[in-house]
Amino acid sequence: MDASIIFIVIAGIILLFVFLYFVPINLWITAIFSGVKVGLFELVFMRIRKVPPRIIVESMITATKAGLEVTTNELETHYLAGGNVPTVIKALISADKANITLGFKQATAIDLAGRDVFEAVQISVNPKVITTPKVAAVAADGIQLIAIARVTVRANIQQLVGGAGEDTILARVGEGIVTSIGSAASHKNVLENPDKISKLVLQRGLDAGTAFEILSIDIADVDVGANIGAKLQTDQASADLKVAEAKAEERRAMAVAEEQEMKAKAQEAKAKVIEAEAQVPQAIAESFRNGNLGIMDYYRMKNIQADTDMRESISGADKGGSSRKKPDTGKKKED
């Protein structure tokens, strides 16, 4: 008997907790006293649809107290779509207090697009300052300038869905800075009036198609970098020198090759002369056999050759000064 009573009590407690889980009476009472019309069975159906009733009811209470017109079905739908219901309600309240036009559908679309809708509303009220990284550009005189800019932006609610983000703003501002510095005739002009960069960049409409509206672009710092023009000229001169050296080496190699070719031709000519001289005795012997040359003619030719050789040797000795008289030693030859 005692065991059955204990079992009944335990089963009753379990059933009570299950009932309170599926039927959140406390939450329903809180909603009623807060002026939110929500049915008890509606809360039960939220449990069945795996929607946390507390999130929906608390968001409804917050929206009702702020004067917003939303329904539990809209909040449930947004939650089931993967949205952040409390963030959307906070964004709607903040936009309403700041007199910013923002509807529930637009807010949920921004939230489902992956953007923080509450942060977007805050940026619309309190503009955000974005600092660009160092942007290096070269003026027309070849001097490099390194600039840092601060871009003040506010969120464009109408462009949050499908609009470009901060990275696009930074890229466009950097491009505008490079163009502005590059169009300057001298780097001194940029250093004297850095506000010209801001004016030129703002005139380009860099916030088109983005989720932000650019309010101002301020140049925070401009530093002088390297002399790119002089460096390029030095590199060009070095390249020209290497090209000239290569051409000179090519001409030298061609001259050496031509010299070697001329030597080869000279050797070839000498070989032909020697070959021709070797044929002379054969021709003389052939003349003897054919009777075209007599013995006396041969001797006369030899005498002429000997006289010619003697004259050449004598003329060579006179030119060289080698024919000198022997010094007198003072001794007389005996008879």
C-alpha positions as CSV (number, residue, x, y, z in Angstrom):
1,M,0.0,0.0,0.0
2,D,2.8,2.4,0.9
3,A,4.7,1.6,-2.3
4,S,1.8,2.3,-4.5
5,I,1.2,5.6,-2.8
6,I,4.9,6.6,-3.3
7,F,4.6,5.5,-7.0
8,I,1.5,7.6,-7.5
9,V,3.2,10.7,-5.9
10,I,6.3,10.3,-8.1
11,A,4.2,9.8,-11.2
12,G,2.1,12.9,-10.3
13,I,5.2,15.0,-9.9
14,I,6.6,13.9,-13.2
15,L,3.3,14.6,-14.9
16,L,3.2,18.0,-13.3
17,F,6.7,18.9,-14.6
18,V,5.7,17.6,-18.1
19,F,2.6,19.7,-18.0
20,L,4.4,22.8,-16.8
21,Y,7.0,22.3,-19.6
22,F,4.4,22.1,-22.4
23,V,2.1,24.6,-20.8
24,P,4.2,27.5,-19.5
25,I,1.6,29.1,-17.2
26,N,4.0,31.5,-15.6
27,L,5.0,32.8,-19.0
28,W,1.4,33.1,-20.1
29,I,0.5,35.0,-16.9
30,T,3.5,37.4,-17.5
31,A,2.3,38.0,-21.1
32,I,-1.3,38.7,-19.9
33,F,-0.2,41.3,-17.3
34,S,2.2,42.9,-19.9
35,G,-0.6,43.5,-22.3
36,V,0.5,40.9,-24.8
37,K,-2.4,38.8,-26.2
38,V,-1.1,35.3,-26.5
39,G,-3.2,32.1,-25.9
40,L,-2.1,29.3,-23.6
41,F,-2.6,26.7,-26.3
42,E,-0.5,28.9,-28.7
43,L,2.4,28.6,-26.3
44,V,1.9,24.8,-26.2
45,F,2.0,24.7,-30.0
46,M,5.2,26.7,-29.9
47,R,6.8,23.9,-27.8
48,I,5.6,21.4,-30.4
49,R,7.0,23.4,-33.3
50,K,10.3,23.6,-31.3
51,V,10.1,27.3,-30.9
52,P,11.2,28.6,-27.5
53,P,8.1,30.4,-26.1
54,R,10.2,32.6,-23.7
55,I,12.1,34.2,-26.6
56,I,8.9,34.9,-28.5
57,V,6.9,36.2,-25.5
58,E,9.8,38.4,-24.1
59,S,10.3,39.9,-27.6
60,M,6.6,40.5,-27.9
61,I,6.5,42.2,-24.5
62,T,9.5,44.4,-25.4
63,A,8.0,45.3,-28.8
64,T,4.6,46.1,-27.3
65,K,6.1,48.3,-24.6
66,A,8.0,50.2,-27.3
67,G,4.9,50.7,-29.4
68,L,5.8,48.4,-32.2
69,E,3.2,46.4,-34.1
70,V,4.4,42.8,-34.5
71,T,2.7,39.5,-34.2
72,T,3.8,36.2,-32.7
73,N,3.5,34.5,-36.1
74,E,6.0,37.0,-37.6
75,L,8.4,36.4,-34.8
76,E,8.0,32.6,-35.0
77,T,8.5,32.7,-38.8
78,H,11.7,34.7,-38.4
79,Y,13.0,32.3,-35.7
80,L,12.3,29.2,-37.8
81,A,14.1,30.9,-40.7
82,G,17.2,31.1,-38.6
83,G,17.0,34.7,-37.6
84,N,17.9,36.4,-34.3
85,V,14.5,37.7,-33.0
86,P,15.8,39.7,-30.0
87,T,18.3,41.5,-32.1
88,V,15.7,42.5,-34.7
89,I,13.4,43.8,-32.0
90,K,16.3,45.9,-30.5
91,A,17.1,47.3,-34.0
92,L,13.5,48.2,-34.6
93,I,13.2,50.0,-31.3
94,S,16.5,51.8,-31.8
95,A,15.5,52.9,-35.4
96,D,12.1,54.1,-34.1
97,K,13.7,56.2,-31.4
98,A,16.2,57.7,-33.9
99,N,13.4,58.4,-36.5
100,I,15.0,56.0,-39.0
101,T,12.6,54.3,-41.4
102,L,13.0,50.6,-40.8
103,G,10.2,48.1,-41.3
104,F,9.9,44.6,-39.8
105,K,10.3,42.9,-43.1
106,Q,13.4,44.9,-44.0
107,A,14.9,44.3,-40.6
108,T,14.4,40.5,-40.8
109,A,15.8,40.5,-44.4
110,I,19.0,42.3,-43.2
111,D,19.3,39.9,-40.3
112,L,18.8,36.8,-42.5
113,A,21.4,38.2,-44.9
114,G,24.0,37.8,-42.2
115,R,24.4,41.4,-41.2
116,D,24.0,42.7,-37.7
117,V,20.9,44.9,-38.1
118,F,21.2,46.4,-34.6
119,E,24.8,47.4,-35.3
120,A,23.7,48.9,-38.7
121,V,21.2,51.1,-36.9
122,Q,23.8,52.1,-34.4
123,I,26.2,53.1,-37.2
124,S,23.4,55.1,-38.8
125,V,22.9,57.0,-35.6
126,N,26.6,57.2,-34.6
127,P,28.8,57.2,-37.7
128,K,31.8,54.9,-37.7
129,V,35.4,55.8,-38.5
130,I,37.4,53.4,-40.6
131,T,41.2,53.7,-40.8
132,T,42.7,52.7,-44.1
133,P,46.0,50.8,-44.1
134,K,49.1,52.6,-45.5
135,V,48.6,53.5,-49.1
136,A,51.8,54.1,-51.2
137,A,51.6,56.1,-54.4
138,V,54.1,57.9,-56.6
139,A,53.8,61.5,-57.7
140,A,54.7,62.7,-61.2
141,D,58.2,63.8,-60.0
142,G,59.0,60.2,-59.0
143,I,58.8,60.6,-55.2
144,Q,56.8,58.0,-53.3
145,L,54.3,59.2,-50.7
146,I,52.7,56.9,-48.1
147,A,49.3,58.1,-46.8
148,I,46.9,57.0,-44.1
149,A,43.2,58.1,-44.3
150,R,40.3,58.0,-41.9
151,V,36.9,57.4,-43.5
152,T,33.8,58.4,-41.6
153,V,30.8,56.3,-42.8
154,R,27.3,55.6,-41.7
155,A,25.1,52.7,-42.6
156,N,22.8,53.0,-45.6
157,I,19.8,51.0,-44.4
158,Q,18.4,50.7,-47.9
159,Q,21.6,49.2,-49.3
160,L,22.4,46.8,-46.4
161,V,20.9,43.8,-48.4
162,G,23.1,43.3,-51.4
163,G,25.5,46.2,-50.7
164,A,29.2,45.9,-50.5
165,G,31.0,46.1,-47.1
166,E,33.9,47.8,-45.5
167,D,36.5,46.0,-47.6
168,T,35.1,47.6,-50.8
169,I,35.1,51.0,-49.1
170,L,38.8,50.7,-48.1
171,A,39.8,49.4,-51.6
172,R,38.0,52.3,-53.4
173,V,39.5,54.9,-51.0
174,G,42.9,53.4,-51.5
175,E,42.5,53.5,-55.3
176,G,41.3,57.2,-55.1
177,I,44.3,58.1,-53.0
178,V,46.7,56.5,-55.5
179,T,45.0,58.3,-58.4
180,S,45.1,61.7,-56.6
181,I,48.8,61.5,-55.7
182,G,49.7,60.1,-59.1
183,S,48.0,63.1,-60.8
184,A,50.0,65.6,-58.7
185,A,52.9,67.3,-60.6
186,S,55.1,67.3,-57.5
187,H,55.0,65.5,-54.1
188,K,55.5,68.9,-52.5
189,N,52.0,70.0,-53.7
190,V,50.5,67.0,-51.9
191,L,52.4,67.7,-48.7
192,E,51.4,71.4,-48.8
193,N,47.7,70.6,-49.4
194,P,46.7,67.1,-48.3
195,D,43.1,68.1,-48.3
196,K,43.1,68.0,-52.1
197,I,43.3,64.3,-51.9
198,S,40.1,64.2,-49.7
199,K,38.2,66.4,-52.1
200,L,39.3,64.5,-55.2
201,V,38.4,61.1,-53.6
202,L,35.0,62.4,-52.4
203,Q,34.1,63.6,-55.8
204,R,34.5,60.1,-57.2
205,G,31.3,58.7,-55.5
206,L,33.1,55.8,-53.9
207,D,30.1,54.7,-51.8
208,A,27.9,53.8,-54.8
209,G,26.6,50.3,-54.5
210,T,27.8,49.8,-50.9
211,A,26.1,49.4,-47.6
212,F,27.6,52.7,-46.3
213,E,27.4,56.4,-47.0
214,I,30.8,58.2,-46.9
215,L,30.5,61.4,-44.8
216,S,34.1,62.5,-45.0
217,I,37.6,61.4,-45.9
218,D,40.4,62.9,-43.8
219,I,44.1,62.4,-44.5
220,A,45.7,61.5,-41.1
221,D,49.3,61.2,-42.1
222,V,51.5,61.6,-45.3
223,D,55.1,60.3,-45.2
224,V,57.8,60.7,-47.9
225,G,59.0,57.3,-49.2
226,A,61.7,56.3,-51.6
227,N,62.7,58.2,-54.8
228,I,61.1,55.7,-57.2
229,G,62.0,57.8,-60.3
230,A,65.7,57.8,-59.5
231,K,65.6,54.1,-58.7
232,L,64.0,53.3,-62.0
233,Q,66.5,55.5,-63.9
234,T,69.4,53.7,-62.1
235,D,67.9,50.3,-62.9
236,Q,67.5,51.4,-66.5
237,A,71.1,52.6,-66.7
238,S,72.3,49.4,-65.2
239,A,70.2,47.4,-67.8
240,D,71.6,49.5,-70.6
241,L,75.1,49.0,-69.4
242,K,74.6,45.2,-69.4
243,V,73.2,45.4,-72.9
244,A,76.2,47.4,-74.1
245,E,78.6,45.0,-72.5
246,A,76.9,42.1,-74.1
247,K,77.0,43.7,-77.5
248,A,80.7,44.6,-77.0
249,E,81.5,41.0,-76.0
250,E,79.6,39.8,-79.1
251,R,81.7,42.1,-81.3
252,R,84.9,40.9,-79.7
253,A,83.9,37.3,-80.2
254,M,83.2,38.0,-83.8
255,A,86.6,39.7,-84.3
256,V,88.4,36.8,-82.7
257,A,86.5,34.4,-84.9
258,E,87.3,36.5,-88.0
259,E,91.0,36.6,-87.0
260,Q,91.1,32.8,-86.6
261,E,89.4,32.5,-90.0
262,M,92.0,34.7,-91.7
263,K,94.8,32.7,-90.1
264,A,93.2,29.5,-91.5
265,K,93.0,31.1,-95.0
266,A,96.7,32.2,-94.8
267,Q,97.7,28.6,-93.9
268,E,95.6,27.3,-96.7
269,A,97.3,29.8,-99.2
270,K,100.8,28.7,-98.0
271,A,99.9,25.1,-98.4
272,K,98.8,25.9,-102.0
273,V,102.1,27.7,-102.7
274,I,104.1,24.7,-101.3
275,E,102.1,22.4,-103.4
276,A,102.7,24.5,-106.5
277,E,106.5,24.7,-105.8
278,A,106.6,20.9,-105.5
279,Q,105.2,20.6,-109.0
280,V,108.2,22.7,-110.5
281,P,110.8,19.9,-110.5
282,Q,108.2,17.5,-111.9
283,A,107.5,20.0,-114.7
284,I,111.3,20.4,-115.4
285,A,111.8,16.7,-115.6
286,E,108.8,16.4,-117.9
287,S,110.4,19.1,-120.1
288,F,113.6,17.2,-120.3
289,R,111.8,14.0,-121.3
290,N,109.8,15.8,-124.0
291,G,112.9,17.7,-125.3
292,N,111.5,21.1,-124.5
293,L,114.4,22.0,-122.2
294,G,118.1,21.4,-122.8
295,I,120.9,20.9,-120.3
296,M,122.4,24.3,-121.1
297,D,119.1,26.0,-120.6
298,Y,118.8,24.2,-117.2
299,Y,122.3,25.4,-116.2
300,R,121.6,29.0,-117.2
301,M,118.4,28.9,-115.1
302,K,120.3,27.6,-112.1
303,N,123.0,30.3,-112.5
304,I,120.3,32.9,-112.7
305,Q,118.7,31.5,-109.5
306,A,122.1,31.5,-107.8
307,D,122.8,35.1,-108.8
308,T,119.4,36.1,-107.5
309,D,119.9,34.4,-104.2
310,M,123.4,36.0,-103.8
311,R,122.0,39.5,-104.6
312,E,119.2,39.0,-102.1
313,S,121.6,37.8,-99.4
314,I,124.0,40.7,-100.0
315,S,121.2,43.3,-100.0
316,G,119.9,41.8,-96.8
317,A,123.3,41.9,-95.1
318,D,123.8,45.5,-96.1
319,K,120.4,46.5,-94.7
320,G,121.0,44.6,-91.5
321,G,124.6,45.9,-91.1
322,S,126.0,42.4,-90.6
323,S,128.9,42.7,-93.1
324,R,131.6,44.4,-91.0
325,K,135.4,44.3,-91.3
326,K,137.2,42.2,-88.9
327,P,139.3,44.1,-86.3
328,D,143.1,44.3,-86.7
329,T,144.7,42.2,-84.0
330,G,148.3,43.5,-84.8
331,K,149.6,40.2,-85.9
332,K,151.0,39.5,-89.4
333,K,150.6,36.3,-91.2
334,E,153.8,34.4,-91.9
335,D,154.8,33.7,-95.4
